[in-house]
Amino acid sequence: MKSYLIIKKILVIFLFLLTITSFSQERRVLIVGKVADPLKVIKNANIINLKTNQGTFSSDNGDFRMFVKKGDSLRISSIQHLTKFIIINKNDLKNALISIRLKENIVVLDTFELKRHNLFGRLDVDSKNVPTIKKDSLLRDLMDFSKINMNVVAPEDHIDKMKPPINNVDPTAKFSGAGASVAMPFKASERLWALRKELARKKAFPFKIMSELGEKFFFEQLKIPVEKYFHFLGYCNFLGIEELHKEKKVLEIIKIFQSESKTYLEIIKKE
């Protein structure tokens, strides 16, 4: 009987120790981490514990905190960096500190030919200098204004010819009441000219970017259908390609065309 009680006590103690051990293994501890690349700390990096689906972001100093245990897998991702996976080990738990180093994601552009041009910045002049070949003819057909009567005389534009108002400083003159005429400020004419200049630049943009990057880039490398050329430019326009062209950031425009062309081709295939 005594031996039975001794064995029972040993089993109870063993089960108690086993429960404590398993509980300690499941318990997660809080650790502090820092995310950086070879040059600087990385803020707003996304850190996710794949075992618990707990997520957080790195601070402006690249720091973050997370509950982990041995064997947990962390996924660290950031824009312009390659995603990294790490496994939590004993040393990480002992030090309660981990340092994560990410590599920059380098984008390699395909080779392209940047053509020289002698553009004047005027649509009516530049369009006449475009070589008359099959593809250019198709593009010209899409922008055909031949049916518009250019001989119609437009009403006189008083705003363009407007001069600054002359103030009457005669102290003997009578006060002008509600029936007096009001002159438009001269700055209105400047805004109108700026608007016209911007519209002219937008009209010339498709021809300029075609002349700079070449037909091979759009129709052979990106595989944009010729009849969809202007439609594709409109599709990419929300990303600010015209403003980038105005700032002469050609490489950034090429990146946008290369990335957006894939989605665009998938969309038009479904139509």
GROMACS elastic network, one bead per residue, 0.5 to 0.9 nm:
[ bonds ]
;  ai    aj funct       b0    kb
    1     4     6  0.50828   500
    1     5     6  0.64390   500
    1     6     6  0.87585   500
    2     5     6  0.51574   500
    2     6     6  0.62246   500
    2     7     6  0.86556   500
    3     6     6  0.50706   500
    3     7     6  0.61759   500
    3     8     6  0.85665   500
    4     7     6  0.51843   500
    4     8     6  0.61594   500
    4     9     6  0.87293   500
    5     9     6  0.61997   500
    5    10     6  0.86301   500
    6     9     6  0.51783   500
    6    10     6  0.62521   500
    6    11     6  0.86776   500
    7    10     6  0.51071   500
    7    11     6  0.62194   500
    7    12     6  0.86936   500
    8    11     6  0.51260   500
    8    12     6  0.62474   500
    8    13     6  0.87092   500
    9    12     6  0.50651   500
    9    13     6  0.61696   500
    9    14     6  0.84990   500
   10    13     6  0.51412   500
   10    14     6  0.60275   500
   10    15     6  0.85566   500
   11    14     6  0.50106   500
   11    15     6  0.60833   500
   11    16     6  0.84994   500
   12    15     6  0.51770   500
   12    16     6  0.61255   500
   12    17     6  0.86763   500
   13    16     6  0.50128   500
   13    17     6  0.61730   500
   13    18     6  0.85165   500
   14    17     6  0.51832   500
   14    18     6  0.60755   500
   14    19     6  0.85772   500
   15    19     6  0.61069   500
   15    20     6  0.86566   500
   16    19     6  0.51451   500
   16    20     6  0.63166   500
   16    21     6  0.86591   500
   17    20     6  0.50958   500
   17    21     6  0.60958   500
   17    22     6  0.85761   500
   18    21     6  0.50794   500
   18    22     6  0.61112   500
   18    23     6  0.84686   500
   19    22     6  0.52129   500
   19    23     6  0.60336   500
   19    24     6  0.85568   500
   20    23     6  0.50456   500
   20    24     6  0.60940   500
   20    25     6  0.85862   500
   21    24     6  0.51327   500
   21    25     6  0.62209   500
   21    26     6  0.87676   500
   22    25     6  0.50630   500
   22    26     6  0.63486   500
   22    27     6  0.87321   500
   23    26     6  0.51903   500
   23    27     6  0.61951   500
   24    27     6  0.51450   500
   24    28     6  0.83506   500
   25    28     6  0.79424   500
   25    69     6  0.76746   500
   25    70     6  0.81179   500
   26    69     6  0.73303   500
   27    68     6  0.83967   500
   27    69     6  0.69552   500
   28    67     6  0.55585   500
   28    70     6  0.83435   500
   29    66     6  0.80932   500
   29    67     6  0.51160   500
   29    68     6  0.55340   500
   29    69     6  0.63430   500
   29    93     6  0.73388   500
   29    96     6  0.80410   500
   30    65     6  0.67487   500
   30    66     6  0.55261   500
   30    68     6  0.64293   500
   30    69     6  0.87871   500
   30    93     6  0.84809   500
   30    96     6  0.70024   500
   31    64     6  0.85380   500
   31    65     6  0.57288   500
   31    66     6  0.57071   500
   31    67     6  0.63101   500
   31    68     6  0.71491   500
   31    92     6  0.79290   500
   31    93     6  0.71155   500
   31    95     6  0.82059   500
   31    97     6  0.55220   500
   31    98     6  0.75537   500
   32    63     6  0.71253   500
   32    64     6  0.58483   500
   32    66     6  0.67731   500
   32    96     6  0.61566   500
   32    98     6  0.65147   500
   32    99     6  0.87447   500
   33    58     6  0.85942   500
   33    62     6  0.81598   500
   33    63     6  0.56338   500
   33    64     6  0.52762   500
   33    65     6  0.61627   500
   33    66     6  0.81221   500
   33    96     6  0.83489   500
   33    97     6  0.55221   500
   33    99     6  0.56271   500
   33   100     6  0.72619   500
   34    41     6  0.78163   500
   34    42     6  0.84472   500
   34    58     6  0.75087   500
   34    61     6  0.79744   500
   34    62     6  0.52049   500
   34    64     6  0.63089   500
   34    65     6  0.88730   500
   34    97     6  0.82644   500
   34    98     6  0.66598   500
   34    99     6  0.50775   500
   34   100     6  0.60411   500
   34   101     6  0.84355   500
   35    41     6  0.60517   500
   35    42     6  0.56486   500
   35    43     6  0.76988   500
   35    45     6  0.73994   500
   35    58     6  0.70714   500
   35    61     6  0.85806   500
   35    62     6  0.50198   500
   35    63     6  0.64995   500
   35    64     6  0.81104   500
   35    76     6  0.85130   500
   35    98     6  0.88905   500
   35    99     6  0.63769   500
   35   101     6  0.60260   500
   35   102     6  0.73109   500
   36    39     6  0.76324   500
   36    40     6  0.57246   500
   36    43     6  0.83211   500
   36    62     6  0.65067   500
   36    99     6  0.80451   500
   36   100     6  0.64215   500
   36   101     6  0.51464   500
   36   102     6  0.61977   500
   36   103     6  0.88442   500
   37    40     6  0.55764   500
   37    41     6  0.61943   500
   37    42     6  0.68739   500
   37    81     6  0.84988   500
   37   100     6  0.82998   500
   37   101     6  0.52323   500
   37   103     6  0.60172   500
   37   104     6  0.72248   500
   38    41     6  0.84189   500
   38   101     6  0.73526   500
   38   102     6  0.78215   500
   38   103     6  0.75586   500
   38   104     6  0.86658   500
   40    62     6  0.89146   500
   41    60     6  0.80039   500
   41    61     6  0.62953   500
   41    62     6  0.51506   500
   41    63     6  0.86635   500
   42    45     6  0.63162   500
   42    58     6  0.72787   500
   42    59     6  0.81640   500
   42    60     6  0.73884   500
   42    61     6  0.73240   500
   42    62     6  0.50316   500
   42    63     6  0.86746   500
   42    78     6  0.79616   500
   42   102     6  0.87176   500
   43    57     6  0.76762   500
   43    58     6  0.52192   500
   43    59     6  0.52825   500
   43    61     6  0.64377   500
   43    63     6  0.79543   500
   43    78     6  0.85657   500
   44    56     6  0.89312   500
   44    57     6  0.52154   500
   44    59     6  0.61722   500
   44    60     6  0.72097   500
   44    62     6  0.76391   500
   44    78     6  0.72996   500
   44    79     6  0.89788   500
   45    56     6  0.83361   500
   45    57     6  0.53411   500
   45    58     6  0.51979   500
   45    59     6  0.81719   500
   45    62     6  0.77512   500
   45    76     6  0.68042   500
   45    77     6  0.58344   500
   45    79     6  0.78162   500
   46    55     6  0.72333   500
   46    56     6  0.61485   500
   46    58     6  0.69103   500
   46    75     6  0.78802   500
   46    76     6  0.56514   500
   46    77     6  0.52269   500
   46    78     6  0.61825   500
   47    54     6  0.83871   500
   47    55     6  0.55867   500
   47    56     6  0.53907   500
   47    57     6  0.59617   500
   47    58     6  0.76309   500
   47    64     6  0.83702   500
   47    66     6  0.88325   500
   47    74     6  0.66622   500
   47    75     6  0.56703   500
   47    77     6  0.67110   500
   47    78     6  0.89889   500
   48    51     6  0.87753   500
   48    52     6  0.83845   500
   48    53     6  0.61579   500
   48    54     6  0.56480   500
   48    56     6  0.65644   500
   48    57     6  0.87673   500
   48    66     6  0.89759   500
   48    73     6  0.83658   500
   48    74     6  0.55577   500
   48    75     6  0.52645   500
   48    76     6  0.67181   500
   48    77     6  0.88542   500
   49    52     6  0.56013   500
   49    53     6  0.52113   500
   49    54     6  0.52476   500
   49    55     6  0.63380   500
   49    66     6  0.82423   500
   49    67     6  0.86020   500
   49    68     6  0.76803   500
   49    72     6  0.67928   500
   49    73     6  0.58798   500
   49    75     6  0.66007   500
   50    53     6  0.50750   500
   50    54     6  0.74246   500
   50    55     6  0.88337   500
   50    72     6  0.71766   500
   50    73     6  0.55713   500
   50    74     6  0.59664   500
   50    75     6  0.70059   500
   51    54     6  0.80742   500
   51    71     6  0.89080   500
   51    72     6  0.59352   500
   51    73     6  0.64974   500
   51    74     6  0.82437   500
   52    55     6  0.87432   500
   52    68     6  0.87902   500
   52    72     6  0.84521   500
   54    66     6  0.79805   500
   54    67     6  0.84084   500
   55    66     6  0.80734   500
   56    64     6  0.72324   500
   56    65     6  0.77908   500
   56    66     6  0.76107   500
   57    62     6  0.86815   500
   57    63     6  0.83421   500
   57    64     6  0.64986   500
   57    65     6  0.88210   500
   58    61     6  0.74549   500
   58    63     6  0.50331   500
   58    65     6  0.83810   500
   59    63     6  0.52461   500
   59    64     6  0.64666   500
   60    63     6  0.74749   500
   61    64     6  0.89928   500
   68    71     6  0.85250   500
   68    72     6  0.63034   500
   68    73     6  0.88512   500
   68    88     6  0.74709   500
   68    93     6  0.80448   500
   69    72     6  0.58303   500
   69    88     6  0.67666   500
   69    89     6  0.79981   500
   69    90     6  0.86368   500
   69    93     6  0.70899   500
   70    73     6  0.89291   500
   70    87     6  0.78264   500
   70    88     6  0.51757   500
   70    89     6  0.51410   500
   70    90     6  0.62579   500
   70    92     6  0.83337   500
   70    93     6  0.72070   500
   71    87     6  0.57941   500
   71    88     6  0.52401   500
   71    89     6  0.63185   500
   71    90     6  0.88998   500
   72    86     6  0.83702   500
   72    87     6  0.57354   500
   72    88     6  0.53809   500
   72    89     6  0.82857   500
   73    85     6  0.67886   500
   73    86     6  0.57293   500
   73    88     6  0.64457   500
   74    84     6  0.82248   500
   74    85     6  0.56054   500
   74    86     6  0.53460   500
   74    87     6  0.64495   500
   74    88     6  0.77209   500
   75    83     6  0.71514   500
   75    84     6  0.58615   500
   75    86     6  0.67626   500
   76    82     6  0.87718   500
   76    83     6  0.57618   500
   76    84     6  0.52261   500
   76    85     6  0.63199   500
   76    86     6  0.82571   500
   76   100     6  0.84166   500
   76   102     6  0.83358   500
   77    81     6  0.69558   500
   77    82     6  0.67636   500
   77    84     6  0.65126   500
   77    85     6  0.88706   500
   77   102     6  0.84040   500
   78    81     6  0.53717   500
   78    82     6  0.72249   500
   78    83     6  0.69085   500
   78   102     6  0.85856   500
   79    82     6  0.81060   500
   79   105     6  0.84103   500
   80   103     6  0.87551   500
   80   104     6  0.59001   500
   80   105     6  0.51439   500
   80   106     6  0.76485   500
   81    84     6  0.89829   500
   81   102     6  0.63522   500
   81   103     6  0.55967   500
   81   106     6  0.81899   500
   82   102     6  0.65138   500
   82   103     6  0.56716   500
   82   104     6  0.60824   500
   82   105     6  0.53607   500
   83   102     6  0.74530   500
   83   103     6  0.83299   500
   84   100     6  0.86925   500
   84   101     6  0.86466   500
   84   102     6  0.68820   500
   84   103     6  0.87073   500
   86   100     6  0.86166   500
   88    91     6  0.82531   500
   88    92     6  0.61502   500
   88    93     6  0.74681   500
   88    98     6  0.89496   500
   89    92     6  0.54177   500
   89    93     6  0.66424   500
   89    94     6  0.88320   500
   90    93     6  0.51720   500
   90    94     6  0.60470   500
   90    95     6  0.85946   500
   91    95     6  0.59738   500
   91    96     6  0.80627   500
   91    97     6  0.87867   500
   92    95     6  0.53663   500
   92    96     6  0.56131   500
   92    97     6  0.59384   500
   92    98     6  0.60480   500
   93    97     6  0.74039   500
   93    98     6  0.88713   500
   94    97     6  0.81474   500
   95    98     6  0.78798   500
  103   106     6  0.89650   500
  109   112     6  0.85510   500
  109   251     6  0.88850   500
  109   254     6  0.84951   500
  109   255     6  0.74981   500
  109   258     6  0.88230   500
  112   213     6  0.75134   500
  112   214     6  0.87385   500
  112   216     6  0.86452   500
  112   217     6  0.67810   500
  112   221     6  0.89446   500
  113   212     6  0.83977   500
  113   213     6  0.63866   500
  113   214     6  0.70434   500
  113   216     6  0.85632   500
  113   217     6  0.78056   500
  114   211     6  0.86639   500
  114   212     6  0.56498   500
  114   213     6  0.52429   500
  114   214     6  0.71636   500
  115   211     6  0.67202   500
  115   212     6  0.50411   500
  115   213     6  0.62470   500
  115   214     6  0.66186   500
  116   211     6  0.78797   500
  116   212     6  0.66554   500
  117   208     6  0.87381   500
  117   211     6  0.67558   500
  117   212     6  0.69788   500
  118   126     6  0.85830   500
  119   122     6  0.77640   500
  119   125     6  0.83081   500
  119   126     6  0.59077   500
  119   129     6  0.86162   500
  119   208     6  0.76306   500
  119   211     6  0.88796   500
  120   123     6  0.83535   500
  120   125     6  0.71512   500
  120   126     6  0.64887   500
  121   125     6  0.80477   500
  121   126     6  0.69885   500
  121   200     6  0.84555   500
  121   201     6  0.73197   500
  121   204     6  0.68305   500
  121   205     6  0.89361   500
  121   208     6  0.82024   500
  122   125     6  0.54973   500
  122   126     6  0.59278   500
  122   127     6  0.83017   500
  122   200     6  0.72899   500
  122   201     6  0.79327   500
  122   203     6  0.89004   500
  122   204     6  0.66852   500
  123   126     6  0.52240   500
  123   127     6  0.57239   500
  123   128     6  0.85326   500
  123   200     6  0.73117   500
  123   201     6  0.83361   500
  123   203     6  0.68089   500
  123   204     6  0.51083   500
  123   205     6  0.88427   500
  123   207     6  0.80472   500
  124   127     6  0.56808   500
  124   128     6  0.68407   500
  124   204     6  0.88591   500
  125   128     6  0.55844   500
  125   129     6  0.69949   500
  126   129     6  0.53081   500
  126   130     6  0.68577   500
  126   204     6  0.81058   500
  126   207     6  0.77861   500
  126   208     6  0.84410   500
  127   130     6  0.54783   500
  127   140     6  0.83868   500
  127   204     6  0.85566   500
  127   207     6  0.72385   500
  128   131     6  0.81091   500
  129   132     6  0.86873   500
  130   133     6  0.87909   500
  130   136     6  0.72493   500
  130   207     6  0.84306   500
  130   211     6  0.82576   500
  131   136     6  0.69192   500
  131   137     6  0.87890   500
  132   135     6  0.82263   500
  132   136     6  0.59803   500
  132   137     6  0.62060   500
  133   136     6  0.53629   500
  133   137     6  0.59720   500
  133   138     6  0.86997   500
  134   137     6  0.50906   500
  134   138     6  0.63941   500
  134   139     6  0.88113   500
  135   138     6  0.51642   500
  135   139     6  0.63844   500
  135   140     6  0.86984   500
  135   215     6  0.83609   500
  135   226     6  0.68099   500
  136   140     6  0.60850   500
  136   141     6  0.85791   500
  136   226     6  0.89707   500
  137   141     6  0.61647   500
  137   142     6  0.87507   500
  138   141     6  0.51005   500
  138   142     6  0.65248   500
  138   143     6  0.89830   500
  138   226     6  0.72202   500
  138   227     6  0.69794   500
  139   142     6  0.52621   500
  139   143     6  0.67110   500
  139   144     6  0.88321   500
  139   226     6  0.72453   500
  139   227     6  0.71165   500
  139   229     6  0.78509   500
  139   230     6  0.83790   500
  140   143     6  0.51349   500
  140   144     6  0.59983   500
  141   145     6  0.87781   500
  142   227     6  0.76704   500
  142   230     6  0.83684   500
  144   147     6  0.77222   500
  145   148     6  0.55690   500
  145   149     6  0.88051   500
  146   149     6  0.77721   500
  146   150     6  0.88417   500
  147   150     6  0.89342   500
  148   151     6  0.89530   500
  149   152     6  0.61404   500
  150   153     6  0.82224   500
  151   154     6  0.89786   500
  153   156     6  0.87212   500
  154   157     6  0.82201   500
  155   158     6  0.89250   500
  156   159     6  0.88820   500
  157   160     6  0.58007   500
  157   161     6  0.69674   500
  157   162     6  0.88648   500
  158   161     6  0.52709   500
  158   162     6  0.58554   500
  159   162     6  0.50585   500
  159   163     6  0.86441   500
  159   184     6  0.82366   500
  159   186     6  0.84659   500
  159   188     6  0.76877   500
  159   189     6  0.57784   500
  159   192     6  0.83569   500
  160   163     6  0.86687   500
  160   189     6  0.57148   500
  160   190     6  0.85107   500
  160   192     6  0.80586   500
  160   193     6  0.80528   500
  161   189     6  0.83371   500
  162   165     6  0.86005   500
  162   184     6  0.82280   500
  162   185     6  0.88389   500
  162   186     6  0.69489   500
  162   189     6  0.74532   500
  163   166     6  0.86525   500
  163   185     6  0.86771   500
  163   186     6  0.64898   500
  164   183     6  0.82383   500
  164   184     6  0.82852   500
  164   185     6  0.67853   500
  164   186     6  0.53996   500
  165   183     6  0.60921   500
  165   184     6  0.78242   500
  165   185     6  0.74630   500
  165   186     6  0.79416   500
  168   171     6  0.85159   500
  168   173     6  0.79534   500
  169   172     6  0.87847   500
  169   173     6  0.80858   500
  170   173     6  0.54399   500
  170   174     6  0.89382   500
  171   174     6  0.82199   500
  173   176     6  0.87693   500
  176   179     6  0.73012   500
  176   180     6  0.55114   500
  176   181     6  0.87855   500
  177   180     6  0.56933   500
  178   181     6  0.83818   500
  183   186     6  0.88263   500
  184   187     6  0.84416   500
  184   188     6  0.71232   500
  184   189     6  0.88850   500
  185   188     6  0.58344   500
  185   189     6  0.79209   500
  186   189     6  0.56531   500
  186   190     6  0.71061   500
  187   190     6  0.50161   500
  187   191     6  0.63641   500
  187   192     6  0.86853   500
  188   191     6  0.51648   500
  188   192     6  0.62632   500
  188   193     6  0.87689   500
  189   192     6  0.50337   500
  189   193     6  0.62745   500
  189   194     6  0.86317   500
  190   193     6  0.51932   500
  190   194     6  0.62028   500
  190   195     6  0.86419   500
  191   194     6  0.50105   500
  191   195     6  0.61457   500
  191   196     6  0.86604   500
  192   195     6  0.50467   500
  192   196     6  0.62436   500
  192   197     6  0.86102   500
  193   196     6  0.50588   500
  193   197     6  0.61081   500
  193   198     6  0.85912   500
  194   197     6  0.50732   500
  194   198     6  0.61836   500
  194   199     6  0.86853   500
  195   198     6  0.51127   500
  195   199     6  0.62360   500
  195   200     6  0.86576   500
  196   199     6  0.51144   500
  196   200     6  0.61975   500
  196   201     6  0.86436   500
  197   200     6  0.51316   500
  197   201     6  0.62546   500
  197   202     6  0.87561   500
  198   201     6  0.50698   500
  198   202     6  0.62862   500
  198   203     6  0.87722   500
  199   202     6  0.50945   500
  199   203     6  0.63124   500
  199   204     6  0.87405   500
  200   203     6  0.51691   500
  200   204     6  0.62940   500
  200   205     6  0.86717   500
  201   204     6  0.51765   500
  201   205     6  0.60887   500
  201   242     6  0.89621   500
  202   205     6  0.51858   500
  202   206     6  0.78757   500
  202   242     6  0.74727   500
  203   206     6  0.69707   500
  203   207     6  0.82210   500
  204   207     6  0.56065   500
  204   208     6  0.61970   500
  204   209     6  0.87940   500
  205   208     6  0.50693   500
  205   209     6  0.60829   500
  205   210     6  0.84430   500
  205   242     6  0.71446   500
  205   245     6  0.83574   500
  206   209     6  0.54852   500
  206   210     6  0.61587   500
  206   211     6  0.86379   500
  206   229     6  0.86721   500
  206   230     6  0.71748   500
  206   233     6  0.75269   500
  207   210     6  0.51433   500
  207   211     6  0.61179   500
  207   212     6  0.86570   500
  208   211     6  0.51051   500
  208   212     6  0.61724   500
  208   213     6  0.86775   500
  209   212     6  0.50583   500
  209   213     6  0.60221   500
  209   214     6  0.79038   500
  209   245     6  0.81554   500
  210   213     6  0.54886   500
  210   214     6  0.53078   500
  210   215     6  0.64753   500
  210   217     6  0.87978   500
  210   218     6  0.80449   500
  211   214     6  0.54284   500
  211   215     6  0.78646   500
  213   216     6  0.80500   500
  213   217     6  0.62379   500
  213   218     6  0.78965   500
  213   250     6  0.89550   500
  213   254     6  0.86150   500
  214   217     6  0.57007   500
  214   218     6  0.71621   500
  214   219     6  0.89705   500
  215   218     6  0.54376   500
  215   219     6  0.58250   500
  215   220     6  0.75081   500
  216   219     6  0.53978   500
  216   221     6  0.62188   500
  216   222     6  0.83520   500
  216   223     6  0.88294   500
  217   220     6  0.59063   500
  217   222     6  0.61883   500
  217   223     6  0.82302   500
  218   221     6  0.60297   500
  218   222     6  0.50607   500
  218   223     6  0.62389   500
  218   224     6  0.57576   500
  218   225     6  0.84084   500
  218   226     6  0.84660   500
  218   229     6  0.79907   500
  218   257     6  0.86356   500
  219   222     6  0.59554   500
  219   225     6  0.63163   500
  219   226     6  0.66124   500
  219   229     6  0.85883   500
  220   224     6  0.74763   500
  221   224     6  0.82583   500
  221   258     6  0.88461   500
  222   257     6  0.78807   500
  222   258     6  0.66816   500
  222   261     6  0.62829   500
  222   262     6  0.79574   500
  223   226     6  0.88172   500
  223   261     6  0.81560   500
  223   265     6  0.82187   500
  224   227     6  0.84955   500
  224   228     6  0.66957   500
  224   229     6  0.65779   500
  224   232     6  0.77018   500
  224   261     6  0.73983   500
  224   264     6  0.87341   500
  224   265     6  0.73392   500
  225   228     6  0.52190   500
  225   229     6  0.65233   500
  226   229     6  0.53570   500
  226   230     6  0.86391   500
  227   230     6  0.76126   500
  227   231     6  0.81902   500
  228   231     6  0.50400   500
  228   232     6  0.59568   500
  228   233     6  0.86797   500
  229   232     6  0.51935   500
  229   233     6  0.64641   500
  229   234     6  0.88246   500
  230   233     6  0.51010   500
  230   234     6  0.63097   500
  230   235     6  0.86302   500
  231   234     6  0.50919   500
  231   235     6  0.61878   500
  231   236     6  0.88251   500
  232   236     6  0.63414   500
  232   237     6  0.85259   500
  232   257     6  0.89411   500
  232   261     6  0.79233   500
  232   264     6  0.73873   500
  233   236     6  0.51921   500
  233   237     6  0.59378   500
  233   241     6  0.84776   500
  233   257     6  0.87142   500
  234   238     6  0.76413   500
  235   238     6  0.70249   500
  235   239     6  0.87891   500
  235   260     6  0.85393   500
  235   264     6  0.78175   500
  236   239     6  0.58000   500
  236   240     6  0.76529   500
  236   241     6  0.69208   500
  236   256     6  0.75078   500
  236   257     6  0.72853   500
  236   260     6  0.70551   500
  236   261     6  0.87783   500
  237   240     6  0.54491   500
  237   241     6  0.55543   500
  237   242     6  0.68736   500
  238   241     6  0.75861   500
  239   242     6  0.86828   500
  239   256     6  0.78505   500
  240   243     6  0.53600   500
  240   244     6  0.62566   500
  240   245     6  0.86764   500
  240   253     6  0.87883   500
  241   245     6  0.60678   500
  241   246     6  0.85163   500
  241   249     6  0.89582   500
  241   252     6  0.84053   500
  241   253     6  0.58723   500
  241   256     6  0.79832   500
  242   245     6  0.50234   500
  242   246     6  0.61548   500
  242   247     6  0.86748   500
  242   253     6  0.87492   500
  243   247     6  0.62961   500
  243   248     6  0.86075   500
  243   249     6  0.88181   500
  244   247     6  0.50074   500
  244   248     6  0.61543   500
  244   249     6  0.52130   500
  244   250     6  0.71878   500
  244   252     6  0.74250   500
  244   253     6  0.67482   500
  245   249     6  0.57132   500
  245   250     6  0.62356   500
  245   252     6  0.89941   500
  245   253     6  0.72742   500
  246   249     6  0.77135   500
  247   250     6  0.85273   500
  248   251     6  0.87473   500
  249   252     6  0.56565   500
  249   253     6  0.66389   500
  250   253     6  0.50906   500
  250   254     6  0.63049   500
  250   255     6  0.88144   500
  251   254     6  0.50481   500
  251   255     6  0.63511   500
  251   256     6  0.87877   500
  252   255     6  0.50993   500
  252   256     6  0.63889   500
  252   257     6  0.87642   500
  253   256     6  0.51376   500
  253   257     6  0.62526   500
  253   258     6  0.86779   500
  254   257     6  0.50721   500
  254   258     6  0.61093   500
  254   259     6  0.86107   500
  255   258     6  0.52085   500
  255   259     6  0.61841   500
  255   260     6  0.84786   500
  256   259     6  0.53072   500
  256   260     6  0.58718   500
  256   261     6  0.81984   500
  257   260     6  0.53276   500
  257   261     6  0.57223   500
  257   262     6  0.88783   500
  258   261     6  0.55087   500
  258   262     6  0.72468   500
  259   262     6  0.61802   500
  259   263     6  0.76213   500
  260   263     6  0.54664   500
  260   264     6  0.60853   500
  260   265     6  0.86863   500
  261   265     6  0.60243   500
  261   266     6  0.85971   500
  262   265     6  0.53724   500
  262   266     6  0.64823   500
  262   267     6  0.88499   500
  263   266     6  0.51841   500
  263   267     6  0.63004   500
  263   268     6  0.89058   500
  264   267     6  0.51030   500
  264   268     6  0.63692   500
  264   269     6  0.86653   500
  265   268     6  0.53370   500
  265   269     6  0.61853   500
  265   270     6  0.88851   500
  266   269     6  0.52327   500
  266   270     6  0.66661   500
  267   270     6  0.54405   500
  267   271     6  0.67639   500
  268   271     6  0.51091   500
